[in-house]
Amino acid sequence: MTDLEEKLSRVLSGAAHGAPRAPAGMVATVKTRHRRRRARTAAVRAAAAVVLVAGGVGAVVSALGASAGPYPVVSATGEAGPRADGIPPPIGTVWPRAVHKIPVKLPDGRAYHPQLLLDDRTLLVMTGVSDGARQFLWSYDLGTGKPTRIAEIPATKGSAIFPDDVAADGGHIVWWASHKEAGRPRVARIWTVPAAGGRPRVVTDVPLGNVMKQGHIDGLTVTGQDVVFAYEKGGVYRVPLSGGSPRPVKGAERHHILRWPWVGVHHGKAIFRELLNAETGERRDAVVKAGEEVRCGLERCAGVAVRYRTVKVERPRDRSGKEIRCGRRRCPDTVQSQTILRRFVRDRDGSRERELPRTFQLGDDAGLERFFKVTLRGPGNRAVLTLYDADTGRSADLGIRPDTEGNMTIPDGGLDRLMTYPIKNEMYVLDLAAIT
């Protein structure tokens, strides 16, 4: 498999795997766990509906998706569009204790990528990811602005893909990188290094096989003296930090990691509805009603209630009146219309249901199962990204706006307490656990 093929396979397998895993619940256990953050760029659109056709079955999506765009300024009749939403105050005003603003580059001019919080005031960052230079891990003191180099990340062989899925706990940092020796199958090589600094060493090589079928690995976690991970298409494994061969976790052969030791299977549109404690065998089932699409965490589920109906449509024809085919098949004469009835978050047992804003990022992670990203309509029909606290109902403006081409960078807040994103020359580091 070439680098281009591998990159493509990762994109496809990630898309098939679905949106990011459901959020973790307990603050104390998610302090030092987070995968490498990716900033997702979403085109800002003004589409009223998107038509999807797959396998001869059509579906009209009547609601804005996860990358909710602006609304038309002028309606089809020429009348003025809706007024701008009420934009909340800046996040630094609403939750000042949670916000750290630091330069987007280290003092020596290196660009960096935030990874996770090692503690309340120490950010783990990686350099060399975007510029092709040697890659390093650093601890960054949010109080003094001083970076301390932890280790150089060994270069990967046979791959242009950079290290992924960084995690830390108990004084250990781990990550994995794609690795390919000549004449040997590609593997995901797991590395570890002490958080205090030192030389990285290999923990194990994880066979990747057919990544289009099985996926790469994710959910990398340090637990005691072991590392656990899952394949993107399911299956949880464990290996000692000291080294050895990965061993399948009994009872979790098809599962994904929510927050260790809790694992679950993705059942269609009810993600992590059923949870298994891989260490004790305890099970937890969430209440999901008919017509609901949910993504659950340890304590709560967030999602939408939808109504479907079949609508007849005319098959497309060219100017001569000849029917246009959809590939090798005839185009469908019916489509499925989807209407979102309500958006909600509630406890796993079905209690304490609360309504969520209509433009919350459906399928996205909610930090600490509490903080949701919501797109509002600002002056001039410009999209404004905000953070909504489902516990208190308060919101804050993240300060993120579309660029001149209409693209908006959506920060990948991940499953834990940390959310980061750059604005001009500043990196915003949000510690959601500091919000009471």
RAFEN-V553401 format. One record per pair of residues at least 6 apart in sequence whose ideal C-beta (glycine too) atoms are under 7 Angstrom apart, sorted by the first residue. I is the first residue (numbers start at 0). GAP is how many residues later the second one is. D is the distance in Angstrom with one decimal. If there is no record, write none. Layout:
i->(I & I)
gap->(GAP & GAP)
d->(D & D)
This chain:
i->(0 & 2 & 2 & 5 & 5 & 5 & 6 & 8 & 8 & 9 & 11 & 12 & 12 & 12 & 12 & 12 & 16 & 16 & 16 & 17 & 17 & 18 & 18 & 18 & 19 & 19 & 20 & 20 & 20 & 21 & 21 & 21 & 21 & 21 & 21 & 22 & 22 & 22 & 22 & 22 & 22 & 22 & 23 & 23 & 23 & 23 & 23 & 23 & 24 & 24 & 24 & 24 & 24 & 26 & 26 & 26 & 28 & 29 & 29 & 29 & 29 & 30 & 30 & 30 & 31 & 31 & 31 & 31 & 31 & 32 & 32 & 32 & 32 & 32 & 33 & 33 & 33 & 33 & 33 & 33 & 34 & 34 & 34 & 34 & 35 & 35 & 35 & 35 & 35 & 36 & 36 & 36 & 36 & 36 & 36 & 37 & 38 & 38 & 38 & 38 & 39 & 39 & 40 & 40 & 41 & 41 & 41 & 42 & 42 & 42 & 43 & 43 & 43 & 43 & 43 & 43 & 43 & 44 & 45 & 45 & 45 & 45 & 48 & 48 & 48 & 49 & 50 & 50 & 50 & 51 & 51 & 51 & 52 & 52 & 55 & 55 & 56 & 57 & 57 & 57 & 57 & 58 & 58 & 58 & 59 & 59 & 59 & 59 & 59 & 60 & 61 & 61 & 61 & 62 & 63 & 64 & 65 & 65 & 65 & 65 & 66 & 67 & 67 & 68 & 69 & 69 & 69 & 69 & 70 & 70 & 70 & 70 & 71 & 72 & 72 & 73 & 73 & 74 & 83 & 83 & 83 & 84 & 84 & 86 & 86 & 86 & 86 & 87 & 87 & 87 & 87 & 87 & 88 & 88 & 89 & 89 & 89 & 90 & 90 & 90 & 90 & 90 & 91 & 93 & 93 & 94 & 94 & 96 & 97 & 97 & 97 & 97 & 97 & 98 & 98 & 99 & 99 & 100 & 100 & 101 & 101 & 101 & 101 & 102 & 102 & 102 & 103 & 103 & 103 & 103 & 104 & 105 & 105 & 105 & 109 & 110 & 110 & 110 & 111 & 111 & 111 & 111 & 112 & 112 & 112 & 113 & 113 & 113 & 113 & 114 & 114 & 114 & 114 & 115 & 115 & 115 & 115 & 116 & 116 & 116 & 116 & 117 & 117 & 117 & 117 & 120 & 120 & 120 & 121 & 121 & 121 & 121 & 122 & 122 & 122 & 123 & 123 & 123 & 124 & 124 & 125 & 125 & 126 & 126 & 126 & 127 & 127 & 127 & 128 & 128 & 133 & 134 & 134 & 134 & 135 & 135 & 135 & 135 & 136 & 136 & 136 & 136 & 137 & 137 & 137 & 137 & 138 & 138 & 139 & 141 & 149 & 149 & 149 & 150 & 150 & 150 & 150 & 150 & 152 & 152 & 153 & 153 & 155 & 155 & 155 & 156 & 156 & 156 & 157 & 157 & 157 & 158 & 158 & 158 & 160 & 162 & 162 & 163 & 163 & 163 & 164 & 164 & 164 & 164 & 165 & 165 & 166 & 166 & 166 & 166 & 167 & 167 & 168 & 169 & 170 & 170 & 170 & 171 & 171 & 171 & 171 & 171 & 172 & 172 & 172 & 173 & 173 & 173 & 173 & 173 & 173 & 173 & 174 & 175 & 175 & 175 & 175 & 175 & 176 & 177 & 177 & 178 & 178 & 178 & 179 & 184 & 185 & 186 & 186 & 186 & 186 & 187 & 187 & 187 & 187 & 188 & 188 & 189 & 189 & 189 & 189 & 190 & 190 & 190 & 190 & 191 & 191 & 191 & 191 & 192 & 202 & 202 & 202 & 202 & 203 & 203 & 203 & 203 & 203 & 205 & 205 & 207 & 212 & 213 & 213 & 214 & 214 & 214 & 215 & 216 & 216 & 216 & 216 & 217 & 217 & 218 & 218 & 218 & 218 & 219 & 219 & 220 & 220 & 220 & 222 & 224 & 224 & 225 & 225 & 225 & 225 & 226 & 226 & 227 & 227 & 227 & 227 & 227 & 228 & 229 & 229 & 229 & 229 & 233 & 233 & 233 & 234 & 234 & 234 & 235 & 235 & 235 & 235 & 235 & 235 & 236 & 236 & 236 & 236 & 237 & 237 & 237 & 238 & 238 & 238 & 248 & 250 & 250 & 251 & 251 & 251 & 253 & 254 & 254 & 254 & 254 & 255 & 255 & 255 & 256 & 257 & 257 & 257 & 257 & 257 & 258 & 260 & 260 & 260 & 261 & 261 & 261 & 262 & 262 & 263 & 263 & 263 & 263 & 264 & 266 & 268 & 269 & 269 & 270 & 270 & 270 & 271 & 271 & 272 & 272 & 272 & 272 & 272 & 273 & 273 & 274 & 274 & 275 & 283 & 285 & 285 & 285 & 286 & 286 & 286 & 287 & 290 & 290 & 290 & 291 & 291 & 292 & 292 & 292 & 293 & 293 & 293 & 294 & 294 & 294 & 294 & 295 & 296 & 298 & 298 & 298 & 299 & 299 & 299 & 299 & 299 & 300 & 300 & 301 & 301 & 301 & 302 & 303 & 303 & 303 & 303 & 304 & 304 & 305 & 305 & 305 & 305 & 306 & 306 & 307 & 307 & 307 & 308 & 309 & 309 & 310 & 310 & 310 & 311 & 311 & 312 & 312 & 312 & 314 & 314 & 314 & 314 & 315 & 315 & 316 & 316 & 317 & 323 & 324 & 341 & 342 & 342 & 342 & 342 & 343 & 343 & 343 & 343 & 344 & 344 & 344 & 345 & 345 & 345 & 353 & 355 & 355 & 356 & 356 & 358 & 358 & 358 & 359 & 359 & 359 & 359 & 360 & 360 & 363 & 364 & 364 & 364 & 365 & 366 & 366 & 366 & 366 & 367 & 367 & 367 & 369 & 369 & 369 & 370 & 370 & 370 & 371 & 371 & 372 & 372 & 372 & 372 & 373 & 373 & 373 & 374 & 374 & 375 & 375 & 377 & 381 & 381 & 382 & 382 & 383 & 383 & 384 & 384 & 384 & 384 & 385 & 385 & 385 & 385 & 386 & 386 & 386 & 387 & 388 & 398 & 399 & 399 & 399 & 399 & 401 & 408 & 410 & 410 & 410 & 412 & 416 & 416 & 416 & 417 & 418 & 418 & 419 & 419 & 419 & 420)
gap->(185 & 156 & 157 & 153 & 155 & 172 & 154 & 202 & 203 & 206 & 200 & 198 & 199 & 202 & 203 & 219 & 198 & 215 & 216 & 248 & 253 & 276 & 344 & 345 & 344 & 345 & 235 & 237 & 394 & 236 & 249 & 250 & 273 & 274 & 275 & 274 & 342 & 343 & 344 & 345 & 346 & 392 & 6 & 235 & 273 & 274 & 391 & 392 & 234 & 272 & 273 & 274 & 344 & 341 & 390 & 406 & 230 & 229 & 385 & 386 & 387 & 86 & 88 & 386 & 84 & 85 & 86 & 136 & 137 & 83 & 134 & 136 & 188 & 383 & 81 & 82 & 380 & 381 & 382 & 384 & 130 & 131 & 183 & 379 & 77 & 79 & 128 & 129 & 130 & 76 & 77 & 78 & 375 & 377 & 383 & 374 & 370 & 372 & 373 & 382 & 370 & 372 & 366 & 368 & 25 & 366 & 368 & 24 & 363 & 364 & 25 & 26 & 339 & 358 & 362 & 363 & 364 & 24 & 23 & 24 & 25 & 26 & 11 & 12 & 13 & 11 & 7 & 9 & 284 & 6 & 7 & 9 & 273 & 279 & 273 & 276 & 275 & 274 & 276 & 277 & 278 & 276 & 277 & 279 & 251 & 275 & 276 & 277 & 278 & 277 & 275 & 276 & 277 & 277 & 295 & 297 & 295 & 296 & 297 & 298 & 343 & 291 & 307 & 314 & 307 & 311 & 312 & 313 & 10 & 11 & 306 & 310 & 9 & 8 & 308 & 6 & 7 & 6 & 293 & 294 & 295 & 291 & 292 & 289 & 291 & 297 & 310 & 6 & 298 & 307 & 308 & 309 & 307 & 308 & 306 & 307 & 309 & 8 & 296 & 305 & 306 & 307 & 7 & 300 & 302 & 301 & 340 & 337 & 332 & 333 & 334 & 336 & 337 & 329 & 331 & 42 & 329 & 325 & 327 & 40 & 43 & 325 & 327 & 322 & 323 & 324 & 318 & 321 & 322 & 323 & 6 & 6 & 21 & 41 & 17 & 16 & 19 & 20 & 13 & 14 & 15 & 26 & 12 & 13 & 16 & 9 & 11 & 306 & 315 & 9 & 10 & 11 & 51 & 8 & 50 & 52 & 302 & 6 & 300 & 301 & 314 & 6 & 21 & 50 & 77 & 20 & 21 & 22 & 17 & 18 & 19 & 20 & 17 & 19 & 306 & 13 & 15 & 44 & 13 & 15 & 9 & 11 & 8 & 9 & 11 & 6 & 7 & 8 & 6 & 33 & 18 & 18 & 27 & 28 & 13 & 15 & 16 & 17 & 13 & 14 & 16 & 36 & 9 & 10 & 11 & 12 & 9 & 11 & 7 & 287 & 43 & 45 & 47 & 42 & 46 & 47 & 48 & 49 & 10 & 47 & 37 & 46 & 21 & 22 & 23 & 22 & 23 & 24 & 21 & 22 & 23 & 19 & 20 & 21 & 17 & 12 & 14 & 11 & 12 & 13 & 10 & 11 & 53 & 55 & 7 & 9 & 7 & 53 & 54 & 55 & 27 & 54 & 53 & 52 & 23 & 24 & 25 & 20 & 22 & 23 & 50 & 69 & 19 & 20 & 22 & 16 & 17 & 18 & 29 & 46 & 48 & 53 & 16 & 12 & 13 & 14 & 41 & 44 & 12 & 8 & 10 & 8 & 10 & 26 & 6 & 22 & 22 & 18 & 19 & 20 & 21 & 18 & 20 & 28 & 29 & 13 & 16 & 13 & 14 & 16 & 37 & 9 & 10 & 11 & 12 & 8 & 9 & 11 & 49 & 7 & 24 & 36 & 38 & 40 & 35 & 39 & 40 & 41 & 42 & 11 & 40 & 8 & 20 & 17 & 19 & 16 & 17 & 18 & 16 & 12 & 13 & 14 & 15 & 12 & 14 & 10 & 11 & 37 & 38 & 7 & 9 & 7 & 36 & 39 & 37 & 15 & 16 & 12 & 13 & 14 & 15 & 12 & 14 & 8 & 9 & 10 & 29 & 32 & 8 & 6 & 25 & 26 & 27 & 20 & 21 & 22 & 13 & 18 & 19 & 13 & 16 & 19 & 21 & 27 & 42 & 9 & 10 & 11 & 12 & 8 & 9 & 11 & 6 & 7 & 8 & 29 & 25 & 27 & 11 & 24 & 26 & 11 & 8 & 9 & 10 & 21 & 7 & 8 & 10 & 6 & 6 & 14 & 17 & 39 & 40 & 39 & 16 & 17 & 18 & 13 & 15 & 36 & 13 & 15 & 8 & 10 & 11 & 12 & 9 & 6 & 24 & 18 & 24 & 23 & 24 & 25 & 23 & 24 & 12 & 13 & 15 & 21 & 23 & 9 & 11 & 8 & 9 & 7 & 64 & 10 & 15 & 62 & 61 & 62 & 63 & 6 & 14 & 15 & 16 & 11 & 13 & 10 & 11 & 13 & 7 & 8 & 9 & 6 & 7 & 8 & 68 & 52 & 72 & 48 & 49 & 70 & 45 & 46 & 47 & 48 & 69 & 45 & 47 & 43 & 54 & 64 & 41 & 36 & 38 & 39 & 58 & 36 & 37 & 32 & 33 & 34 & 35 & 32 & 34 & 28 & 29 & 30 & 28 & 24 & 26 & 23 & 24 & 26 & 21 & 22 & 20 & 21 & 22 & 8 & 15 & 16 & 18 & 8 & 15 & 6 & 7 & 6 & 7 & 6 & 13 & 12 & 13 & 15 & 17 & 9 & 10 & 11 & 12 & 9 & 11 & 45 & 6 & 7 & 8 & 36 & 16 & 34 & 17 & 31 & 15 & 16 & 17 & 12 & 13 & 14 & 28 & 11 & 12 & 9 & 48 & 49 & 50 & 6 & 46 & 50 & 52 & 65 & 49 & 64 & 65 & 19 & 20 & 21 & 16 & 18 & 61 & 16 & 18 & 12 & 14 & 37 & 40 & 12 & 14 & 21 & 8 & 10 & 8 & 10 & 6 & 19 & 20 & 19 & 25 & 13 & 17 & 13 & 15 & 23 & 25 & 9 & 10 & 11 & 12 & 8 & 9 & 11 & 7 & 46 & 24 & 8 & 9 & 21 & 23 & 6 & 12 & 8 & 9 & 10 & 6 & 14 & 15 & 16 & 13 & 11 & 13 & 7 & 8 & 9 & 7)
d->(6.2 & 6.0 & 4.5 & 6.4 & 6.5 & 6.5 & 6.7 & 4.8 & 5.2 & 6.1 & 6.8 & 6.2 & 6.5 & 4.3 & 6.7 & 5.5 & 6.4 & 4.9 & 6.9 & 6.7 & 6.9 & 7.0 & 3.6 & 6.5 & 6.9 & 4.8 & 6.4 & 6.1 & 6.3 & 5.8 & 6.0 & 4.6 & 5.0 & 5.3 & 4.5 & 4.5 & 5.3 & 4.8 & 6.6 & 6.5 & 4.6 & 4.9 & 4.5 & 4.1 & 6.6 & 6.7 & 4.7 & 5.7 & 6.9 & 5.4 & 3.6 & 4.5 & 5.4 & 6.4 & 6.2 & 4.7 & 6.7 & 6.9 & 6.7 & 3.7 & 6.0 & 5.9 & 6.9 & 6.7 & 6.0 & 6.7 & 5.8 & 4.5 & 5.0 & 6.6 & 5.2 & 6.5 & 6.2 & 6.1 & 6.6 & 3.9 & 5.0 & 7.0 & 5.1 & 5.9 & 4.7 & 6.6 & 6.9 & 6.7 & 6.9 & 5.8 & 5.5 & 6.4 & 5.2 & 6.7 & 6.0 & 6.9 & 4.9 & 6.4 & 6.3 & 5.1 & 5.0 & 6.4 & 6.4 & 6.7 & 4.7 & 6.2 & 5.2 & 5.5 & 3.2 & 5.6 & 5.4 & 7.0 & 6.5 & 5.8 & 4.3 & 5.9 & 5.3 & 4.8 & 4.5 & 6.6 & 5.5 & 4.0 & 5.8 & 5.7 & 6.8 & 5.4 & 5.6 & 6.4 & 5.6 & 4.8 & 6.4 & 5.7 & 6.8 & 7.0 & 4.7 & 6.6 & 5.9 & 6.6 & 5.3 & 5.6 & 6.2 & 4.5 & 6.8 & 3.4 & 6.6 & 6.1 & 4.5 & 6.6 & 6.8 & 5.0 & 6.8 & 4.8 & 6.8 & 5.7 & 6.3 & 5.9 & 5.6 & 4.4 & 6.4 & 6.8 & 5.0 & 5.3 & 5.4 & 5.9 & 6.9 & 4.5 & 4.2 & 6.3 & 6.1 & 4.6 & 6.5 & 5.1 & 6.0 & 6.2 & 5.5 & 6.3 & 5.3 & 4.8 & 4.6 & 6.5 & 5.8 & 5.9 & 5.4 & 5.5 & 5.1 & 4.1 & 4.8 & 6.2 & 5.7 & 5.5 & 5.7 & 6.7 & 5.9 & 4.1 & 5.5 & 5.4 & 6.5 & 6.5 & 6.7 & 5.1 & 6.1 & 5.8 & 6.4 & 3.8 & 6.4 & 5.8 & 4.7 & 6.3 & 3.9 & 6.1 & 4.9 & 4.6 & 5.4 & 5.3 & 6.3 & 4.3 & 5.0 & 6.6 & 6.0 & 4.8 & 4.1 & 4.8 & 6.1 & 6.7 & 6.3 & 5.1 & 6.3 & 6.6 & 6.9 & 6.9 & 5.0 & 5.6 & 6.4 & 4.9 & 5.6 & 5.9 & 6.9 & 5.1 & 4.6 & 6.8 & 6.1 & 6.6 & 4.1 & 6.4 & 4.9 & 7.0 & 6.4 & 4.9 & 5.1 & 5.8 & 5.4 & 4.2 & 6.7 & 4.4 & 6.2 & 5.8 & 4.5 & 5.1 & 6.4 & 6.1 & 6.2 & 6.1 & 6.6 & 5.2 & 6.7 & 5.3 & 6.1 & 6.2 & 6.2 & 6.4 & 4.9 & 5.2 & 5.2 & 6.9 & 6.2 & 7.0 & 4.4 & 5.9 & 6.1 & 6.6 & 6.1 & 6.6 & 5.1 & 5.3 & 6.4 & 5.8 & 6.6 & 5.0 & 6.6 & 5.4 & 3.6 & 6.2 & 6.5 & 5.1 & 6.2 & 4.1 & 6.7 & 6.7 & 5.8 & 7.0 & 5.3 & 6.5 & 4.4 & 5.4 & 6.4 & 6.7 & 4.6 & 6.3 & 5.5 & 6.1 & 4.9 & 5.9 & 4.9 & 6.5 & 6.5 & 6.9 & 4.9 & 4.5 & 6.3 & 6.2 & 6.7 & 5.4 & 5.5 & 6.7 & 6.9 & 5.9 & 4.5 & 6.0 & 5.8 & 5.5 & 6.0 & 6.3 & 6.7 & 2.7 & 6.9 & 4.1 & 6.7 & 5.9 & 4.8 & 4.6 & 4.6 & 6.6 & 5.9 & 6.7 & 6.1 & 5.6 & 5.9 & 4.0 & 6.9 & 4.5 & 5.3 & 4.9 & 5.5 & 5.6 & 6.0 & 6.4 & 4.0 & 6.1 & 6.0 & 5.1 & 6.8 & 5.6 & 6.6 & 6.7 & 5.2 & 6.2 & 6.6 & 5.3 & 5.4 & 6.2 & 6.7 & 4.7 & 6.9 & 6.1 & 5.6 & 5.6 & 5.7 & 4.7 & 6.3 & 4.7 & 6.2 & 6.2 & 5.6 & 6.4 & 6.3 & 5.2 & 4.1 & 6.9 & 4.6 & 6.5 & 5.0 & 4.0 & 5.9 & 5.9 & 5.9 & 4.3 & 5.7 & 6.2 & 5.0 & 6.1 & 5.3 & 4.3 & 5.4 & 6.5 & 6.2 & 4.8 & 7.0 & 6.1 & 6.5 & 6.8 & 6.3 & 5.3 & 5.9 & 4.3 & 5.9 & 6.3 & 6.2 & 5.9 & 4.9 & 6.3 & 6.4 & 6.6 & 6.0 & 5.8 & 5.8 & 6.6 & 7.0 & 5.2 & 5.2 & 5.3 & 2.7 & 4.3 & 5.5 & 4.7 & 6.7 & 5.8 & 7.0 & 6.2 & 5.5 & 5.7 & 4.4 & 6.4 & 3.3 & 6.8 & 4.8 & 5.0 & 6.4 & 4.6 & 5.3 & 6.2 & 5.2 & 5.4 & 6.7 & 5.6 & 6.3 & 5.4 & 5.9 & 6.5 & 6.9 & 4.9 & 6.7 & 5.6 & 5.9 & 4.6 & 6.8 & 5.2 & 4.9 & 4.4 & 6.2 & 6.2 & 6.8 & 5.6 & 6.5 & 4.3 & 3.9 & 5.2 & 6.2 & 5.5 & 6.6 & 4.1 & 6.4 & 5.6 & 6.4 & 6.9 & 5.5 & 5.5 & 6.9 & 4.6 & 6.9 & 5.1 & 6.3 & 6.7 & 4.9 & 6.6 & 5.2 & 5.5 & 4.0 & 5.9 & 5.6 & 6.7 & 6.4 & 6.2 & 6.3 & 5.4 & 5.6 & 5.4 & 6.5 & 7.0 & 6.8 & 6.2 & 5.2 & 4.6 & 4.2 & 5.1 & 5.9 & 6.1 & 5.5 & 5.2 & 4.2 & 5.7 & 4.7 & 6.6 & 6.4 & 5.8 & 4.0 & 5.0 & 5.5 & 6.9 & 4.4 & 6.5 & 6.8 & 4.3 & 6.7 & 4.9 & 5.5 & 6.9 & 5.8 & 6.9 & 5.4 & 6.7 & 4.4 & 5.6 & 6.5 & 4.8 & 5.2 & 4.2 & 6.9 & 6.1 & 3.4 & 5.6 & 5.5 & 5.7 & 6.6 & 5.6 & 5.1 & 5.0 & 5.4 & 6.3 & 4.4 & 6.7 & 3.4 & 6.9 & 6.0 & 6.1 & 6.3 & 6.3 & 4.3 & 6.4 & 6.3 & 5.6 & 5.7 & 6.5 & 5.6 & 6.5 & 4.7 & 6.2 & 6.0 & 4.3 & 6.7 & 5.9 & 6.7 & 5.0 & 6.9 & 5.2 & 6.4 & 4.5 & 4.9 & 5.4 & 6.7 & 5.6 & 6.5 & 4.8 & 5.7 & 5.5 & 6.8 & 5.6 & 5.1 & 5.1 & 5.8 & 6.5 & 5.4 & 5.0 & 6.2 & 5.4 & 6.4 & 6.7 & 5.5 & 5.4 & 6.9 & 4.8 & 5.8 & 4.4 & 6.0 & 5.4 & 6.1 & 5.8 & 6.8 & 6.6 & 6.5 & 6.6 & 4.2 & 6.2 & 6.2 & 5.3 & 6.6 & 6.0 & 5.9 & 5.6 & 5.6 & 5.0 & 5.8 & 3.7 & 6.9 & 6.0 & 6.3 & 6.9 & 4.6 & 5.9 & 5.6 & 4.6 & 6.8 & 4.6 & 6.9 & 4.8 & 6.6 & 6.8 & 4.4 & 5.9 & 5.7 & 5.8 & 5.5 & 5.0 & 4.8 & 6.6 & 6.0 & 4.5 & 6.1 & 5.4 & 6.9 & 6.2 & 5.5 & 5.4 & 5.5 & 5.8 & 5.5 & 4.7 & 6.3 & 6.3 & 6.3 & 6.8 & 6.9 & 5.0 & 4.7 & 7.0 & 5.5 & 5.8 & 4.6 & 5.6 & 4.0 & 6.4 & 6.5 & 5.5 & 5.8 & 6.3 & 6.8 & 4.9 & 4.2 & 6.7 & 6.9 & 5.0 & 6.3 & 5.5 & 6.1 & 6.6 & 5.1 & 5.7 & 4.9 & 7.0 & 5.4 & 6.4 & 6.4 & 6.4 & 6.9 & 4.5 & 6.5 & 5.5 & 6.5 & 3.7 & 3.9 & 5.8 & 4.6 & 4.0 & 6.6 & 4.3 & 6.6 & 6.2 & 6.4 & 5.3 & 5.4)
